[in-house]
Amino acid sequence: MAARVELSSYNSGAHFDFDGLIARVEKVVANQDDGRIGYTGVDSVLNGIGLGNSSAEGKTLAAALLNLIMAAAYRRSAELAEAANQSSASGQQVVSVQRKFDASMKLTDQVVDTMELPINIDEILFAANREWDHALYLGEKFGWQHDLITVHELSEPDCDSCNIRMYPVGSYYMCGICGDICRSR
């Protein structure tokens, strides 16, 4: 089951706490065996700064945030491989991660320079580039703890106590194990 990263908890208007997001991703990756990271709250972030999720600006900002999550996850995975004295990555593994890096950079570089966003996307992209640089540097030496890291949107939240998917009850979500209630997606 994917661990959850709630993006809206790192947004406060025109400032996005990407260092806090990176710290959360590090924690998730260190505690995951399968490399699956689920996220929620991208719509809340976009709506909070006045962007629609179907607008070019909204799509670009969402892509930049997901790029940062992926980069931080691969960097942390490489650090875990280094700590475990894992041998170097296979050529195929390095090529796979390099392709993800290349694709993520093309996606954001195409449109960022022409947009005016109410949030400093340059800081997010700078942090993502820094994370990718470290991920590739360490990964080439030690490999990655997780062969594949995936980042996907969760439609329902996971319970913080039990780490299982919550189910909708009216406008709330409820854990079927411990009964915790979550008011947001």
CORRA-V205887 format. One record per pair of residues at least 12 apart in sequence whose C-alpha atoms are under 10 Angstrom apart, sorted by sequence separation. I is the first residue (numbers start at 1). J is the second residue. If there is no record, write none. Layout:
i=<I/I>
j=<J/J>
This chain:
i=<9/25/46/155/156/163/164/165/169/171/172/173/7/45/46/108/112/162/164/166/168/169/170/171/172/7/159/161/162/163/166/167/168/169/171/6/43/46/158/159/160/162/166/167/168/5/42/45/46/109/157/158/159/161/162/166/42/45/108/156/157/158/159/161/162/168/6/156/157/159/161/162/5/42/43/159/161/166/4/5/42/105/159/160/4/159/3/159/160/5/42/74/105/159/3/4/42/104/105/158/3/104/157/2/3/71/156/157/39/101/105/157/158/3/101/104/156/157/3/16/71/156/2/11/39/70/71/102/155/1/2/3/8/9/10/11/70/101/154/1/2/3/4/5/6/7/8/9/13/37/100/101/1/2/3/4/5/6/7/8/11/12/13/37/67/71/1/2/3/4/5/6/7/8/11/14/15/67/70/98/101/1/2/3/4/5/6/7/8/9/10/11/13/14/97/101/1/2/3/4/5/6/7/8/9/12/13/37/67/68/1/2/7/8/11/12/13/36/67/98/6/7/8/11/35/66/67/97/98/6/35/97/8/64/67/63/64/67/95/35/63/94/97/25/26/29/30/64/97/21/25/29/63/64/24/25/28/29/32/63/64/94/95/22/25/26/27/29/30/62/93/94/18/21/22/25/26/29/30/60/61/93/94/97/21/22/24/25/26/28/29/60/64/16/22/23/24/25/26/27/30/59/60/89/90/91/94/18/22/26/30/60/88/89/90/93/94/97/18/21/22/25/26/29/60/61/88/89/90/93/96/97/60/87/88/89/90/91/96/97/23/26/87/88/89/90/22/57/87/88/89/90/93/56/57/60/72/75/76/79/86/87/88/89/93/56/61/65/68/71/72/75/78/79/82/86/87/88/89/57/60/64/67/68/71/72/74/75/78/81/82/85/86/87/7/57/61/64/67/68/70/71/72/73/74/75/76/77/78/80/81/84/85/86/89/7/56/57/58/61/65/68/69/71/72/73/75/76/78/79/82/83/86/57/61/64/65/67/68/71/72/74/75/78/79/81/82/57/60/64/67/68/70/71/74/75/77/78/81/82/84/66/67/68/69/70/71/72/73/74/75/76/77/78/80/81/82/83/61/64/65/68/71/72/75/76/78/79/80/81/82/5/61/64/67/68/71/74/75/78/79/80/81/67/70/71/74/77/78/79/80/81/51/77/78/79/80/50/51/77/78/49/50/76/77/78/49/74/75/76/77/49/74/75/76/77/73/74/77/46/74/77/46/73/74/74/74/73/73/71/73/70/70/69/70/69/67/66/66/14/15/16/14/15/16/13/14/15/16/18/19/22/13/14/15/18/22/12/14/16/17/11/15/16/19/18/22/18/35/36/34/35/42/33/34/35/36/37/38/39/40/41/33/34/35/36/37/38/39/40/41/32/34/35/36/37/38/39/40/41/30/34/35/36/37/38/39/40/29/34/35/36/37/38/39/40/41/29/37/38/39/40/39/40/38/29/38/44/44/43/41/40/41/40/5/39/4/2/3/4/5/6/2/4/5/2/4/2/3/6/2/4/5/4/5/3/4/3/4/2/3/4/1/3/4/3/2/3/4/1/2/3/1/2/1/6>
j=<21/37/58/167/168/175/176/177/181/183/184/185/20/58/59/121/125/175/177/179/181/182/183/184/185/21/173/175/176/177/180/181/182/183/185/21/58/61/173/174/175/177/181/182/183/21/58/61/62/125/173/174/175/177/178/182/59/62/125/173/174/175/176/178/179/185/24/174/175/177/179/180/24/61/62/178/180/185/24/25/62/125/179/180/25/180/25/181/182/28/65/97/128/182/27/28/66/128/129/182/28/129/182/28/29/97/182/183/66/128/132/184/185/31/129/132/184/185/32/45/100/185/32/41/69/100/101/132/185/32/33/34/39/40/41/42/101/132/185/33/34/35/36/37/38/39/40/41/45/69/132/133/34/35/36/37/38/39/40/41/44/45/46/70/100/104/35/36/37/38/39/40/41/42/45/48/49/101/104/132/135/36/37/38/39/40/41/42/43/44/45/46/48/49/132/136/37/38/39/40/41/42/43/44/45/48/49/73/103/104/38/39/44/45/48/49/50/73/104/135/44/45/46/49/73/104/105/135/136/45/74/136/48/104/107/104/105/108/136/77/105/136/139/68/69/72/73/107/140/65/69/73/107/108/69/70/73/74/77/108/109/139/140/68/71/72/73/75/76/108/139/140/65/68/69/72/73/76/77/107/108/140/141/144/69/70/72/73/74/76/77/108/112/65/71/72/73/74/75/76/79/108/109/138/139/140/143/68/72/76/80/110/138/139/140/143/144/147/69/72/73/76/77/80/111/112/139/140/141/144/147/148/112/139/140/141/142/143/148/149/76/79/140/141/142/143/76/111/141/142/143/144/147/111/112/115/127/130/131/134/141/142/143/144/148/112/117/121/124/127/128/131/134/135/138/142/143/144/145/114/117/121/124/125/128/129/131/132/135/138/139/142/143/144/65/115/119/122/125/126/128/129/130/131/132/133/134/135/136/138/139/142/143/144/147/66/115/116/117/120/124/127/128/130/131/132/134/135/137/138/141/142/145/117/121/124/125/127/128/131/132/134/135/138/139/141/142/118/121/125/128/129/131/132/135/136/138/139/142/143/145/128/129/130/131/132/133/134/135/136/137/138/139/140/142/143/144/145/124/127/128/131/134/135/138/139/141/142/143/144/145/69/125/128/131/132/135/138/139/142/143/144/145/132/135/136/139/142/143/144/145/146/117/143/144/145/146/117/118/144/145/117/118/144/145/146/118/143/144/145/146/119/144/145/146/147/144/145/148/118/146/149/119/146/147/148/149/149/150/149/151/149/150/150/151/151/151/151/152/117/118/119/118/119/120/118/119/120/121/123/124/127/119/120/121/124/128/119/121/123/124/119/123/124/127/127/131/128/145/146/145/146/153/145/146/147/148/149/150/151/152/153/146/147/148/149/150/151/152/153/154/146/148/149/150/151/152/153/154/155/145/149/150/151/152/153/154/155/145/150/151/152/153/154/155/156/157/146/154/155/156/157/157/158/157/149/158/184/185/185/184/184/185/185/151/185/151/150/151/152/153/154/151/153/154/152/154/153/154/157/154/156/157/157/158/157/158/158/159/158/159/160/158/160/163/163/163/164/165/163/164/165/164/165/165/185>
